[in-house]
Amino acid sequence: MTRQDASAIFERIATLLELKNENPFKTRAYRTGAEIVESFSGDIMKLAAENQLAGIKGLGEALRDKLHEMATTGRLEFYEKLKAEFPDTLFELFDIQGLGPKKVTALHSQLGVSSLADLKRVCEDGTAAAISGFGDKTVKKILENIAFHEQHASEFRLDQVYPIVQAILEALREHQNASRVEICGSFRRGKETVHDLDFLVATKQPDKVIETFVQLPQVIDVIAKGPTKASVHVKEGLQCDLRAVSSAEFPFALAYFTGSKEHNVAIRGRALDYGLSLNEYGFTSTKDGVSVPEIEDERDIYRTLGLDYIEPELRENTGEIEAAEHGKLPRLIELENLRGVFHNHSTYSDGRATLREMAEAAHDLGMQYFGIADHSKASFQANGLDEKRLQAQIAEIRELNAEFEGFRIFTGSEVDILKDGSLDFPDEILAQLDYAVASVHNVFNLPEAEMTKRIIKAIENPYITMIGHLTGRLLLQRPSYAVNVSAILDAAAATGTIIELNASGWRLDMDWRWWKLAREKGVKCSINPDAHSTQGLKDVIFGIRAARKGWLRREDVINTLPLGEVEKALKAKRRHTA
């Protein structure tokens, strides 16, 4: 069992206890336990298996015993018994934006709502509107959120599937009969969500690899199994497909099953112009005198067609083929290019780790700098800082910086952009910070022109260094609010304001589809994990994937700069607008 599984079980126990109206302290203990398991910097499941959890703050004896049980048996009897008291479909309700434990408890206890179908029925027939705390507007919004959820019900976020991908790839690569193994499809192309996962293996013994695949511990049921391919479901209903091919076929199958469909169609058309037919098995000649070239890998396929190698993330038929033909493909950013991150949270606001713990974790990851940007006071739900608490944080950062050598903590704030575009802190406070991230956290229902004006007003403030999660979306849960992104990019370019690529698997915002235009306008990017725990710092991998998909290079991203240069870059806007 992974730490993510254990954390999710503790979180679900807390929710079920809330539904039973249990002691709130008991409920809070499980929720705290979930946070500790998720954010613990070491291998907490290994420690749990060895009964070495004593001394971890916040984990009492009962939770330590339950973690040990999960780590050694892969299940938790207490959770299984508790879960059996409720319908299996109850947790569907928590996938709907705006439904927390209190609302679910009210719906379940007063109307017997136990599934998404029940929820939809009581909202549509007006029954739910009569419950205290709901009303017509709330019910209308719930129905809108149900429709959004149903539209994306078969999709999964990258942070949900990433551990599964790594585990299955590792298992297949360790197989003695597998010579080459890769992930294909939309995951390989760096899409922000996926419907399924496509694995590819080169082997002389496909039946043996297929048999191992369908028996992996992640598999909950086998959909189909044949001599060269198989389909299975893993947890949460995610479908995983495996195809087994020969080594000679592998490059062609890898390119074909990576896609996109539009890219493949264009590439096949180009192959015909060269007198070749291309499919997932190989090249064949379509013209006399045209010989079939030897192909060792994907690069050889593109080279045969007069193209530079096109990275998987760019394969969407949005100009990459023309760029490859004329030697104008960008050299895409790599994870190792990042020197530090901004927009992170600590226990000063709604983070799960202290400022020191977050900074030390960033330092241990090899970063040269780390920016803290806890919430401002308007985000009261996130324990936002007022001016006095912000000053205390600045003082602590000053003390911590004296302890580090070759590493710096930057003082920042995630400042709320209020409804009228004004900021949650006055300029004299913002001037004391090294940088400021301005974000929208409420009133999402403004008309597009008004929301755009609101954000541009913040952009025009000389002390706002960057705009956080520009469109406010939560992937598979909440759509973007209405905003004119192109106009925002124009304003950012004119003022030297950085736009964030929020690397959280929930956001990946600004969307990759806008970054090519942003780069052309000269707008700089900052890839930020929006980390609320030490583990959350590692979410930058998702941001890197999105940045690559958006055609971004190392020079387009501010936090690839070394410490000495990034200090100047953070002050550039203030000098420009002075």
N, C-alpha and C positions, 0 to 999 in steps of 0.2 A: 504494500500500500504506500502511495506517495504522500508527501506532506500536504499536497493540494487536496487529496482525498480525505485525509484526516481532518484538515481544517474545515472542509465542507461538511463533514459529519458533525463536528462540534457546532458549526453554525446552524445546521438543521435541527440539532437537539435543542439549541436555544430557542429557535422559532417554535418548535413543537411544545416546549415548556410554556412559552408565552400563550400559545393557543389553549393550553390547559389551565391558564391563569395560575401558574406555579409561582413560588417565591421569586420576586424579581432579582434578588441577590444570586440565587442559583442560576437563573437565566443569564445574568451578566457574567458569571464565572465561565460559562461555556463560550459565550461570545468573546470574552477576553482570551480564553484558551485557543479559540480559532485564530485570533489575531497573532498570538505568540507563535503558534505552529507555522503560520504562513510567513512570518517575518523573521524567524530565528535565523541567525547568520550561519550556524553550523548544520550538520546533518542530523536534524532532530529525530528522524525516524530510526537512524542507527543507534542513537543514544537511547531512544525508547526501547528498542529491541534488547539492549544490554542493561536495561534498568539503571541508566545513568542520568536521569532527569532531575535529581535532587539539586536544589539550589537555583533553579531557573525561576526568576521572579514571576509571580502570577499563576504558576502551575501548582495547584495543591495536590495532595496525595491522591484524591479521587481521580483527577484528570490525568495524573501521571500513570496510574494503573490502567486507565482506559486507553491511553496512548500505547502503553506496553502491549495491551491486548490487540490493538489494531496492527501494530508493527509486527507482531509474532504470528497472528492468525489471519490477518487480512479482513477482519470483520469486528463488529462491536455488538455483543449480545444486548446490552442496554438500549442501544439505538434501534436494533431490530425489533425489540419488544415495544418500544415507544412508538415506532413508525407503524406498527401493526394496529395501533389504536385509531389510526386515521386512514381515509381512502388514499390509494396510491396516487390518485390524480390531484390531490390537494396542492402539491407543490407547483402545479401548473400556474396557480394564481400568482405566485411570486415572480413569475416571468413578465408580468404586466407592469409597466411603468406606472408609478403612483399608488401601488397597492403594497403597503407595509403590513407588519404583523397585526397592528390594531384594526385596520380595515378588514383584513382577512378574517380575524377573529370575530368581528361583528357580523360579517357576511355568513360565516360558517355557523355561528351559534344562533343567530336570529332567523336566517333564511335557509340554512342547510346547504349553503353553497360549498361544493367539494370538488369542483372541476371548472375548467375553462368554459365548457358548454353551459354549466349552471350559471356561471357569472354572466355570460352573454344573455341568457334568458331573463334573468332578474333585472338586468339593465335595460333590455329592450321592452319588457312589459311594464316598466316603471316601478316595480316593487322595491328595487334597491334605493331609489330616490327618497323613499319614505324613512330610511334609516338615518338616525342622527349622525351627522358628520359627512353625509353624502350630498343629496340635493341634485337638481337637474343638471347643473353645469358640471359637477363632478362625474356624474353618470355619463354624460355626453363625452367627456374627455376619456373616461375608461373605455368606452366603445371605440373611440378613435385609436386608443392604444392597443386594444384587442385586434383591430383590423391590421395595424402595423405589425404586430407580433405574428399574426397568421400569414402575412405576406412574406415574412422572413423565417418562418418556423423551421425550415429544413437547412438553415445556414448556421455556421459556427464561427466564432471569432478565432483569430490566430492564437491568442493566449490560451484558449480552450484546447486547441489541437496540437500546439507546439510540443508539449511533453509526449503526446502519443506518437507524433512523427519521429521524435528522437528515439523513443523506446523501440519502435518497430524497425527503424533503420538499423539500429545497433544489433537487434536480434538477427535480422537478415544478413547483415555484413559479417556476422560471426559464423554464419552457416558454412560448413566446409564445401558445399557444392555451389556456392554463389561466388562468382568472380567479379561482378559489378552490380551495385545496387544504387538506386536513386529514387527520389520522390518526384513526381511529375505534376501535371495539372495546375490548377489555379494557386495551389500552395507554392509551388516552385516559382510561379510568376509573381509572387508577392502580393496577391490580392488580399484585401482587408478582411474578407470573410470567405469561407469555402463551404461547398455543399457536401463534398466527400474527399477522400484522399486516394491518390493513385500511386501505387508503388510499382517499380520495374526492377527486374532482376535478370542478369545474364547467367545462364547455367546450362550444363550438359545433362543435369538430372532434375528437370522441372518438377516431376512428381514428388521428389523428396523435399524440395523447397516449399512447394504448395502445402504439403502435409504439415510441415513445421509452422507455416503461416496460419493455418486454420486452428492450430492448437496453442497459439500464443496466449499468455495469461490475460491479455487485454480483451480477448474475443468473448463476446457474450452469446452470439449465435452465428451459424454459418448460413449465408444466403444461397450460395452456389459454389460448387467445387468441380473443376474439370482438370484435364491433363496439363494445361498450360496457363490457366487463370482461375482465380477464386475471388469471391466477395464475402465479406463478413461485416457484422456490426460489432463495434466496440461500445464502451460506456456512453451514455447519453444518446444512443441511437445513431452515432456517426458511422457511415459506411466507409469501409476501406477495401480497395480492390488491388489485387496483385496480378501482374502479367509476367510470365516467364518467357524469355526469348533467347536466341543464340547470341554469342558475342558479336557476330557479324551484323545481326539485326539491331543490336542494342542502340547505336547512335541514332538510327532512323526512328525507332520506337520512342526513344527519349524525346526527340524533337517533336514527333507527332503528338504524343500524349501530354506534352507540356503545353502545346497550343500557343496562343489562342486559336480558335477556329479561323478567325479573320486573318491572322498572321499566316497560318498554314495555307490557306487558300491562295494568298498572294505569293508565297514561296513556291507553291506547286506551279502556279502560273509562270513564274520566272524560270523554273526548271524546264518547262516546255519550250520556252524561248531558247534555251541552251540545247535543245534536242534530247531532253531527258524527262522521263516520267518519275515522279517521286511519291512514295507512299510510306507507310510505317515499316515496310520490310526492306526497302532499299531503292536504288536508282535502277531504271532500265532505259535502254536507248530507244528513242523514237525516230531517229534519223540515221540514214546510212553515213558511215564515216565517223559517227560520234561514239566514242568508247566510254564504257562505264568506269569511273575513277575508283581507286581504292579509298575506302573510308574507314578511318580508325575511331574518330569521335565527331561530335557535333560541329566542331570548328571546320573540319574537312568538308562538311555539307555546305556551309556558307561560303567557304573558300571556292568550292567548285562553281558556285553561282555568282562569283565575282563580288562577294560581299565580305566586309569585316564581320567578325563574330558578333552576334547580337545577344547580349545578356538576356536570360529568361525574363527578367522583370520588364523589359522593354517590348516584349512580343505581343503587342495589342493592335498592330497595324495602324499606328498613329504617327507615322513618319520615320519609324526606325529603319525600314528597308532602304528608303532614299538616303538617309544619313549614312547607313552602312556602305552604300554604293559609292558615296563621295568622300569617305573617310572622315565623316563629321559626327560620329557617335561620341557621346561624352564618356570620359573615364569615371565610372560611377564611384560614389563614396563607399568606403569599407568601414566595418565596425571598428577596426584598429585605428582609424583616423580620428576618432573622438578623443578629446583631451579632458573633457569635463562635461557637466550637465547643470542646467538651471531648472527652475520650477520643481522644487521638491518640498516635502512637508515633514514636520517633526511633531512631537507631542505638544509643542507650543500651540498648535491648532488641532487638526484632526489626524495627524500622523501617528504611527504605532511605535516609533523609535525616537529616542532623544536626539537632540541636535548633535551631540558628540557621537552617538552611535551611527547616525547617518553619515557624518563627515568621515569617520574612521572607515566605514564600509566603502565609501567612494575612494578613499585613499588606498584601501586594500585591493580595490579593483584596478589600480594603476592609474587613476585619474590625477591630473595636475591641479584641478580646482573643482569646487562644488558650490552651487548656489542654493541658498535656502529661500523659499518664497512661500511662507505660510500665509493663510488667508487673512484678509482684513476684516474689520469689525462687522461690516454689513452681512457677512456670511456667518451669522450667529449659530446656524445649525452645524457649522464646522469649527466652532470655538474660535472664531476669528479674533485677531489681535487688535486691541485699541492702541493708541499712541504710547501709553505708558508701558504696556507689555512689549511693544515693538522695540522701544528704547532698551528694555532689559535684554532682549534678544541680541541687539546690536552689541551691547556690552559683553555678553557671553561670547559672541563670535570674536570679538577683539581679544579676549583672553585665550580662546582656543587657537587662534591664529599664531599666538606667541609660542605655542607648543610645537607647531608643525614647521618643517623645513622643506622647501620646494613644493609646497602645497598650500592652497589658500581657500578659505571659505569666503564667498561673496555674500554681502548682506542684500537681501531683496525682499519683496513682498508680492503676493498675488493680490492685486488691488481690484476690488469690485468696480466694474463700470455700472454706475447707477442708471436708472431708467432714462434720465435726461442727458446722459453722456458725461456727467460730472464724475469725479473719482472719490473713492471712499476715504482717501487721505489728502490733505492739502499739500500744495507744492513744497512748503517748508519742511514737511516730514519726508516727502519723496526725495528731496534734495540730499538728505542725509544717507540715502541708500546707494549701493553700488549699481543697482538696476531695479526695475520694476516691471512685473508682468501684469497687464491689464486684461481682465476676463469678465465675461457676462455669466452671472450665476442665477439670475432670476428674471422674471417678466420676459418670457420667451415668445409671447404671442403678439409682439408689435408688428405692424405692417413692414414690408421690406424696406421701404424708403426711410421709415423712422428708425428701424434697427441699424441700418447702414449709417445713417447720420449719427446715431448714438456712438457707434464704434469709431467712426472717423473723428469725432470730437475728442475721444480718448487718445487716438493716434497723434493728434495735433499737439498734445501736451508734451513739452520737451523732456519731461522726466519719465515718460513711459518708454521703456526700452523695447519691449516686445508685446505682442498680442497673444494671449493664450487661447487654446482650443477655439479657433475662430468661429466655427459654425454651431458649437454647442451640442453636437450629436453624441448619442450613446449608441454604439453599433448594436443592431438587432433589438434595441429597446426604445430609443427615442430618435426621431428624425431631426435633421438640422432645423434651426429656426430660419425664417426668411431673411436673407441678407444678400446684397449685391457684392459677391466676392471680387469681381473685376474692379469695382470702384474702390474697394478696400485696398486692393493691391496697388492701385494708382496712388492712393493716399500714403501708403507705406513707402512706396518708392520716392515720393516727393519729400517725405520727412525723414527718411533713413530709419524707419521703424522696422524692427525684425518681426517676422511672423513665425510663430511656433509650429513645429510639427510635433504634436503631443503624441508620445510613443505608447501611451497606455493602450492595451489591447481593446479597451472599451471605446477609445476615441479615434486614434490615428487621424487627427484633425490639425491642420488643414489637409483635406483629401488630396491623394496623389494626383488626381486629374488636373489640379490647379498649379502644381509646382513648376511645370515646364513654362507656363506663362509667367509665373512669378520670377523665375530665373531670367527670362528674357527682359523683364522690366527692371532687373537689378535688385530685386528684393532679396534680402538675406534670410536664411532659415536658422532656427535653433532647434535641434532635436532634443526634446526634454521628456524624461520618463514620467513626470507628474507622480513621482514616487511617494507613497505614504508609508513605506517600510524599507528596510535595507534590501530585501529581496526585490522590491519594486524598481530599484536602480537598474536591474538587469533587463527591464522592459525596453531599454534602448535598442535591443535587437529588432524589435518590431518597427521602431521608428526608422532604423537604417533600411529595412526592407521597403518601407513606404517611400523613403527618400530616393532610393535607387529606382523605384517604379516611376517616380516623378522626375527622372532624368537629372537628379542633383549630383553635383560633383563635390569633391572635398572643399573647393574654394567657395562654394555656395553656402556652406554651413559654418556659422560663427564659432561653434564650439569644437571645431577642429583646430582652432588657433592655439598656439602655445600660450602659457600663462602671461608672459610679458605683453604679447600682442592683444590678447583678449581683454586685458584691463583697459587698453586704449579703445578697443572697439566698443566696449560698453559705454564709454563716455562720448563717443563720436556724435551721437544725436544731440546731446546737450551743447556741444561746441557748434554744431551746424545751425542750431536754432537760437543760439545766444544773440 
